[in-house]
Amino acid sequence: MNKKVECTVFLDLYELYLEDEVEDETKQWMMKHEETCRYCQNSGKDHEGNPALHEDREKIWGIRVLTMSLYSIFLLLTIWMSIWYLW
């Protein structure tokens, strides 16, 4: 990979790296890349305190909760209707 591609991959995975949701091999590569690349060191620091990213995470979490709640209601309603129909 060339340097530009490496930096793009690093920045794409940076949030997962912060949350420790990458594999060990990827984590080691990212640590090594962060130490050697000045651009990614500065970009990583910019992302850490970015309130827009924090707001996006909260919105996504809210959407996930809403989706799972609706799915659960639908599932319970389906079970109830199946039992009611069989009686």
Distance bins in CASP14 RR format, pairs under 12 A and 6 or more apart:
PFRMAT RR
TARGET T0000
AUTHOR 0000-0000-0000
RMODE 2
METHOD distances of the structure
MODEL  1
1 7 0 0 0 0 1 0 0 0 0 0 0
1 8 0 0 0 0 1 0 0 0 0 0 0
1 9 1 0 0 1 0 0 0 0 0 0 0
1 10 0 0 0 0 0 1 0 0 0 0 0
1 29 0 0 0 0 0 1 0 0 0 0 0
1 33 0 0 0 0 0 1 0 0 0 0 0
2 8 0 0 0 0 1 0 0 0 0 0 0
2 9 0 0 0 0 0 1 0 0 0 0 0
3 9 0 0 0 0 0 1 0 0 0 0 0
3 10 0 0 0 0 0 1 0 0 0 0 0
3 33 0 0 0 0 1 0 0 0 0 0 0
3 36 0 0 0 0 1 0 0 0 0 0 0
3 37 1 0 0 1 0 0 0 0 0 0 0
3 38 0 0 0 0 0 1 0 0 0 0 0
3 39 0 0 0 0 1 0 0 0 0 0 0
3 40 0 0 0 0 1 0 0 0 0 0 0
4 10 0 0 0 0 0 1 0 0 0 0 0
4 11 0 0 0 0 0 1 0 0 0 0 0
4 37 0 0 0 0 0 1 0 0 0 0 0
4 39 0 0 0 0 1 0 0 0 0 0 0
4 40 0 0 0 0 0 1 0 0 0 0 0
5 11 0 0 0 0 0 1 0 0 0 0 0
5 12 0 0 0 0 0 1 0 0 0 0 0
5 33 0 0 0 0 0 1 0 0 0 0 0
6 12 0 0 0 0 0 1 0 0 0 0 0
6 13 0 0 0 0 0 1 0 0 0 0 0
6 29 0 0 0 0 1 0 0 0 0 0 0
6 30 0 0 0 0 1 0 0 0 0 0 0
6 32 0 0 0 0 0 1 0 0 0 0 0
6 33 1 0 0 1 0 0 0 0 0 0 0
6 34 0 0 0 0 0 1 0 0 0 0 0
6 36 0 0 0 0 1 0 0 0 0 0 0
6 37 1 0 0 1 0 0 0 0 0 0 0
6 39 0 0 0 0 0 1 0 0 0 0 0
6 40 0 0 0 0 1 0 0 0 0 0 0
7 13 0 0 0 0 0 1 0 0 0 0 0
7 14 0 0 0 0 0 1 0 0 0 0 0
7 30 0 0 0 0 0 1 0 0 0 0 0
7 33 1 0 0 1 0 0 0 0 0 0 0
7 34 0 0 0 0 0 1 0 0 0 0 0
7 36 0 0 0 0 0 1 0 0 0 0 0
7 37 1 0 0 1 0 0 0 0 0 0 0
7 38 0 0 0 0 0 1 0 0 0 0 0
7 39 1 0 1 0 0 0 0 0 0 0 0
7 40 1 0 1 0 0 0 0 0 0 0 0
7 41 0 0 0 0 0 1 0 0 0 0 0
7 42 0 0 0 0 0 1 0 0 0 0 0
7 43 1 0 0 1 0 0 0 0 0 0 0
7 44 0 0 0 0 0 1 0 0 0 0 0
8 14 0 0 0 0 0 1 0 0 0 0 0
8 33 0 0 0 0 0 1 0 0 0 0 0
8 37 0 0 0 0 0 1 0 0 0 0 0
8 39 0 0 0 0 0 1 0 0 0 0 0
8 40 0 0 0 0 1 0 0 0 0 0 0
8 43 0 0 0 0 0 1 0 0 0 0 0
9 16 0 0 0 0 0 1 0 0 0 0 0
9 17 0 0 0 0 0 1 0 0 0 0 0
9 22 0 0 0 0 0 1 0 0 0 0 0
9 26 0 0 0 0 1 0 0 0 0 0 0
9 29 0 0 0 0 1 0 0 0 0 0 0
9 30 0 0 0 0 1 0 0 0 0 0 0
9 33 0 0 0 0 1 0 0 0 0 0 0
9 37 0 0 0 0 0 1 0 0 0 0 0
9 40 0 0 0 0 0 1 0 0 0 0 0
10 16 0 0 0 0 0 1 0 0 0 0 0
10 17 0 0 0 0 1 0 0 0 0 0 0
10 18 0 0 0 0 0 1 0 0 0 0 0
10 22 0 0 0 0 0 1 0 0 0 0 0
10 26 0 0 0 0 0 1 0 0 0 0 0
10 27 0 0 0 0 0 1 0 0 0 0 0
10 29 0 0 0 0 1 0 0 0 0 0 0
10 30 1 0 0 1 0 0 0 0 0 0 0
10 31 0 0 0 0 0 1 0 0 0 0 0
10 32 0 0 0 0 0 1 0 0 0 0 0
10 33 1 0 1 0 0 0 0 0 0 0 0
10 34 1 0 0 1 0 0 0 0 0 0 0
10 35 0 0 0 0 0 1 0 0 0 0 0
10 36 0 0 0 0 0 1 0 0 0 0 0
10 37 1 0 0 1 0 0 0 0 0 0 0
10 39 0 0 0 0 1 0 0 0 0 0 0
10 40 1 0 1 0 0 0 0 0 0 0 0
10 41 0 0 0 0 0 1 0 0 0 0 0
10 43 0 0 0 0 1 0 0 0 0 0 0
10 44 0 0 0 0 1 0 0 0 0 0 0
10 47 0 0 0 0 0 1 0 0 0 0 0
11 17 0 0 0 0 1 0 0 0 0 0 0
11 18 0 0 0 0 0 1 0 0 0 0 0
11 30 0 0 0 0 0 1 0 0 0 0 0
11 33 0 0 0 0 0 1 0 0 0 0 0
11 34 0 0 0 0 0 1 0 0 0 0 0
11 37 0 0 0 0 0 1 0 0 0 0 0
11 39 0 0 0 0 1 0 0 0 0 0 0
11 40 1 0 0 1 0 0 0 0 0 0 0
11 41 0 0 0 0 0 1 0 0 0 0 0
11 42 0 0 0 0 0 1 0 0 0 0 0
11 43 1 0 1 0 0 0 0 0 0 0 0
11 44 1 0 0 1 0 0 0 0 0 0 0
11 46 0 0 0 0 0 1 0 0 0 0 0
11 47 1 0 0 1 0 0 0 0 0 0 0
12 22 0 0 0 0 0 1 0 0 0 0 0
12 26 0 0 0 0 0 1 0 0 0 0 0
12 30 0 0 0 0 0 1 0 0 0 0 0
12 40 0 0 0 0 0 1 0 0 0 0 0
12 43 0 0 0 0 0 1 0 0 0 0 0
12 47 0 0 0 0 0 1 0 0 0 0 0
13 19 0 0 0 0 0 1 0 0 0 0 0
13 20 0 0 0 0 0 1 0 0 0 0 0
13 21 0 0 0 0 1 0 0 0 0 0 0
13 22 1 0 0 1 0 0 0 0 0 0 0
13 23 0 0 0 0 0 1 0 0 0 0 0
13 26 1 0 0 1 0 0 0 0 0 0 0
13 27 0 0 0 0 1 0 0 0 0 0 0
13 29 0 0 0 0 1 0 0 0 0 0 0
13 30 1 0 0 1 0 0 0 0 0 0 0
13 31 0 0 0 0 0 1 0 0 0 0 0
13 33 0 0 0 0 0 1 0 0 0 0 0
13 34 0 0 0 0 0 1 0 0 0 0 0
13 40 0 0 0 0 0 1 0 0 0 0 0
13 44 0 0 0 0 0 1 0 0 0 0 0
13 47 0 0 0 0 0 1 0 0 0 0 0
14 21 0 0 0 0 0 1 0 0 0 0 0
14 22 0 0 0 0 1 0 0 0 0 0 0
14 26 0 0 0 0 0 1 0 0 0 0 0
14 27 0 0 0 0 0 1 0 0 0 0 0
14 30 1 0 0 1 0 0 0 0 0 0 0
14 31 0 0 0 0 0 1 0 0 0 0 0
14 33 0 0 0 0 0 1 0 0 0 0 0
14 34 0 0 0 0 1 0 0 0 0 0 0
14 37 0 0 0 0 0 1 0 0 0 0 0
14 40 0 0 0 0 1 0 0 0 0 0 0
14 41 0 0 0 0 0 1 0 0 0 0 0
14 43 1 0 0 1 0 0 0 0 0 0 0
14 44 1 0 1 0 0 0 0 0 0 0 0
14 45 0 0 0 0 0 1 0 0 0 0 0
14 46 0 0 0 0 0 1 0 0 0 0 0
14 47 1 0 1 0 0 0 0 0 0 0 0
14 48 0 0 0 0 1 0 0 0 0 0 0
14 50 0 0 0 0 0 1 0 0 0 0 0
14 53 0 0 0 0 1 0 0 0 0 0 0
15 21 0 0 0 0 1 0 0 0 0 0 0
15 22 0 0 0 0 1 0 0 0 0 0 0
15 30 0 0 0 0 0 1 0 0 0 0 0
15 43 0 0 0 0 0 1 0 0 0 0 0
15 44 0 0 0 0 1 0 0 0 0 0 0
15 47 1 0 0 1 0 0 0 0 0 0 0
15 48 0 0 0 0 1 0 0 0 0 0 0
15 49 0 0 0 0 0 1 0 0 0 0 0
15 50 0 0 0 0 0 1 0 0 0 0 0
15 53 1 0 0 1 0 0 0 0 0 0 0
15 54 0 0 0 0 0 1 0 0 0 0 0
15 56 0 0 0 0 1 0 0 0 0 0 0
15 57 0 0 0 0 1 0 0 0 0 0 0
15 60 0 0 0 0 0 1 0 0 0 0 0
16 22 1 0 1 0 0 0 0 0 0 0 0
16 23 0 0 0 0 1 0 0 0 0 0 0
16 26 0 0 0 0 1 0 0 0 0 0 0
16 27 0 0 0 0 1 0 0 0 0 0 0
16 30 0 0 0 0 1 0 0 0 0 0 0
16 47 0 0 0 0 0 1 0 0 0 0 0
16 57 0 0 0 0 0 1 0 0 0 0 0
17 23 0 0 0 0 0 1 0 0 0 0 0
17 24 0 0 0 0 0 1 0 0 0 0 0
17 26 1 0 0 1 0 0 0 0 0 0 0
17 27 1 0 0 1 0 0 0 0 0 0 0
17 28 0 0 0 0 0 1 0 0 0 0 0
17 29 0 0 0 0 1 0 0 0 0 0 0
17 30 1 0 1 0 0 0 0 0 0 0 0
17 31 0 0 0 0 1 0 0 0 0 0 0
17 33 0 0 0 0 0 1 0 0 0 0 0
17 34 0 0 0 0 1 0 0 0 0 0 0
17 40 0 0 0 0 0 1 0 0 0 0 0
17 44 0 0 0 0 1 0 0 0 0 0 0
17 47 0 0 0 0 0 1 0 0 0 0 0
17 48 0 0 0 0 0 1 0 0 0 0 0
18 27 0 0 0 0 0 1 0 0 0 0 0
18 30 0 0 0 0 1 0 0 0 0 0 0
18 34 0 0 0 0 0 1 0 0 0 0 0
18 44 0 0 0 0 1 0 0 0 0 0 0
18 45 0 0 0 0 0 1 0 0 0 0 0
18 47 1 0 0 1 0 0 0 0 0 0 0
18 48 1 0 0 1 0 0 0 0 0 0 0
18 49 0 0 0 0 0 1 0 0 0 0 0
18 50 0 0 0 0 0 1 0 0 0 0 0
18 53 0 0 0 0 1 0 0 0 0 0 0
18 54 0 0 0 0 0 1 0 0 0 0 0
18 57 0 0 0 0 0 1 0 0 0 0 0
19 27 0 0 0 0 0 1 0 0 0 0 0
19 47 0 0 0 0 0 1 0 0 0 0 0
19 48 0 0 0 0 0 1 0 0 0 0 0
19 53 0 0 0 0 0 1 0 0 0 0 0
19 57 0 0 0 0 1 0 0 0 0 0 0
20 26 0 0 0 0 0 1 0 0 0 0 0
20 27 1 0 0 1 0 0 0 0 0 0 0
20 30 0 0 0 0 0 1 0 0 0 0 0
20 31 0 0 0 0 0 1 0 0 0 0 0
21 27 0 0 0 0 1 0 0 0 0 0 0
21 30 0 0 0 0 0 1 0 0 0 0 0
22 28 0 0 0 0 1 0 0 0 0 0 0
22 29 0 0 0 0 1 0 0 0 0 0 0
22 30 1 0 0 1 0 0 0 0 0 0 0
22 31 0 0 0 0 0 1 0 0 0 0 0
23 29 0 0 0 0 1 0 0 0 0 0 0
23 30 0 0 0 0 0 1 0 0 0 0 0
24 30 0 0 0 0 0 1 0 0 0 0 0
24 31 0 0 0 0 0 1 0 0 0 0 0
25 31 0 0 0 0 0 1 0 0 0 0 0
25 32 0 0 0 0 0 1 0 0 0 0 0
26 32 0 0 0 0 0 1 0 0 0 0 0
26 33 0 0 0 0 0 1 0 0 0 0 0
27 33 0 0 0 0 0 1 0 0 0 0 0
27 34 0 0 0 0 0 1 0 0 0 0 0
28 34 0 0 0 0 0 1 0 0 0 0 0
28 35 0 0 0 0 0 1 0 0 0 0 0
29 35 0 0 0 0 0 1 0 0 0 0 0
29 36 0 0 0 0 0 1 0 0 0 0 0
29 37 0 0 0 0 0 1 0 0 0 0 0
29 40 0 0 0 0 0 1 0 0 0 0 0
30 36 0 0 0 0 0 1 0 0 0 0 0
30 37 0 0 0 0 0 1 0 0 0 0 0
30 40 0 0 0 0 1 0 0 0 0 0 0
30 41 0 0 0 0 0 1 0 0 0 0 0
30 44 0 0 0 0 0 1 0 0 0 0 0
31 37 0 0 0 0 0 1 0 0 0 0 0
31 40 0 0 0 0 0 1 0 0 0 0 0
31 41 0 0 0 0 0 1 0 0 0 0 0
32 40 0 0 0 0 0 1 0 0 0 0 0
33 39 0 0 0 0 0 1 0 0 0 0 0
33 40 1 0 0 1 0 0 0 0 0 0 0
33 41 0 0 0 0 1 0 0 0 0 0 0
33 43 0 0 0 0 0 1 0 0 0 0 0
33 44 0 0 0 0 0 1 0 0 0 0 0
34 40 1 0 1 0 0 0 0 0 0 0 0
34 41 1 0 0 1 0 0 0 0 0 0 0
34 42 0 0 0 0 0 1 0 0 0 0 0
34 43 0 0 0 0 1 0 0 0 0 0 0
34 44 1 0 0 1 0 0 0 0 0 0 0
34 45 0 0 0 0 0 1 0 0 0 0 0
34 47 0 0 0 0 0 1 0 0 0 0 0
35 41 1 0 0 1 0 0 0 0 0 0 0
37 43 0 0 0 0 1 0 0 0 0 0 0
37 44 0 0 0 0 0 1 0 0 0 0 0
38 44 0 0 0 0 0 1 0 0 0 0 0
38 45 0 0 0 0 0 1 0 0 0 0 0
39 45 0 0 0 0 0 1 0 0 0 0 0
39 46 0 0 0 0 0 1 0 0 0 0 0
40 46 0 0 0 0 0 1 0 0 0 0 0
40 47 0 0 0 0 0 1 0 0 0 0 0
41 47 0 0 0 0 0 1 0 0 0 0 0
41 48 0 0 0 0 0 1 0 0 0 0 0
42 48 0 0 0 0 0 1 0 0 0 0 0
43 50 0 0 0 0 0 1 0 0 0 0 0
44 50 0 0 0 0 1 0 0 0 0 0 0
44 53 0 0 0 0 0 1 0 0 0 0 0
46 52 0 0 0 0 0 1 0 0 0 0 0
46 53 0 0 0 0 0 1 0 0 0 0 0
47 53 1 0 0 1 0 0 0 0 0 0 0
47 54 0 0 0 0 0 1 0 0 0 0 0
47 56 0 0 0 0 0 1 0 0 0 0 0
47 57 0 0 0 0 0 1 0 0 0 0 0
48 54 0 0 0 0 0 1 0 0 0 0 0
49 55 0 0 0 0 0 1 0 0 0 0 0
50 56 0 0 0 0 1 0 0 0 0 0 0
50 57 0 0 0 0 0 1 0 0 0 0 0
51 57 0 0 0 0 0 1 0 0 0 0 0
51 58 0 0 0 0 0 1 0 0 0 0 0
52 58 0 0 0 0 0 1 0 0 0 0 0
52 59 0 0 0 0 0 1 0 0 0 0 0
53 59 0 0 0 0 0 1 0 0 0 0 0
53 60 0 0 0 0 0 1 0 0 0 0 0
54 60 0 0 0 0 0 1 0 0 0 0 0
54 61 0 0 0 0 0 1 0 0 0 0 0
55 61 0 0 0 0 0 1 0 0 0 0 0
55 62 0 0 0 0 0 1 0 0 0 0 0
56 62 0 0 0 0 0 1 0 0 0 0 0
56 63 0 0 0 0 0 1 0 0 0 0 0
57 63 0 0 0 0 0 1 0 0 0 0 0
57 64 0 0 0 0 0 1 0 0 0 0 0
58 64 0 0 0 0 0 1 0 0 0 0 0
58 65 0 0 0 0 0 1 0 0 0 0 0
59 65 0 0 0 0 0 1 0 0 0 0 0
59 66 0 0 0 0 0 1 0 0 0 0 0
60 66 0 0 0 0 0 1 0 0 0 0 0
60 67 0 0 0 0 0 1 0 0 0 0 0
61 67 0 0 0 0 0 1 0 0 0 0 0
61 68 0 0 0 0 0 1 0 0 0 0 0
62 68 0 0 0 0 1 0 0 0 0 0 0
62 69 0 0 0 0 1 0 0 0 0 0 0
62 70 0 0 0 0 0 1 0 0 0 0 0
63 69 0 0 0 0 0 1 0 0 0 0 0
63 70 0 0 0 0 0 1 0 0 0 0 0
64 70 0 0 0 0 0 1 0 0 0 0 0
64 71 0 0 0 0 0 1 0 0 0 0 0
65 71 0 0 0 0 0 1 0 0 0 0 0
65 72 0 0 0 0 0 1 0 0 0 0 0
66 72 0 0 0 0 0 1 0 0 0 0 0
66 73 0 0 0 0 0 1 0 0 0 0 0
67 73 0 0 0 0 0 1 0 0 0 0 0
67 74 0 0 0 0 0 1 0 0 0 0 0
68 74 0 0 0 0 0 1 0 0 0 0 0
68 75 0 0 0 0 0 1 0 0 0 0 0
69 75 0 0 0 0 0 1 0 0 0 0 0
69 76 0 0 0 0 0 1 0 0 0 0 0
70 76 0 0 0 0 0 1 0 0 0 0 0
70 77 0 0 0 0 0 1 0 0 0 0 0
71 77 0 0 0 0 0 1 0 0 0 0 0
71 78 0 0 0 0 0 1 0 0 0 0 0
72 78 0 0 0 0 0 1 0 0 0 0 0
72 79 0 0 0 0 0 1 0 0 0 0 0
73 79 0 0 0 0 0 1 0 0 0 0 0
73 80 0 0 0 0 0 1 0 0 0 0 0
74 80 0 0 0 0 0 1 0 0 0 0 0
74 81 0 0 0 0 0 1 0 0 0 0 0
75 81 0 0 0 0 0 1 0 0 0 0 0
75 82 0 0 0 0 0 1 0 0 0 0 0
76 82 0 0 0 0 0 1 0 0 0 0 0
76 83 0 0 0 0 0 1 0 0 0 0 0
77 83 0 0 0 0 0 1 0 0 0 0 0
77 84 0 0 0 0 0 1 0 0 0 0 0
78 84 0 0 0 0 0 1 0 0 0 0 0
78 85 0 0 0 0 0 1 0 0 0 0 0
79 85 0 0 0 0 0 1 0 0 0 0 0
79 86 0 0 0 0 0 1 0 0 0 0 0
80 86 0 0 0 0 0 1 0 0 0 0 0
80 87 0 0 0 0 0 1 0 0 0 0 0
81 87 0 0 0 0 0 1 0 0 0 0 0
END
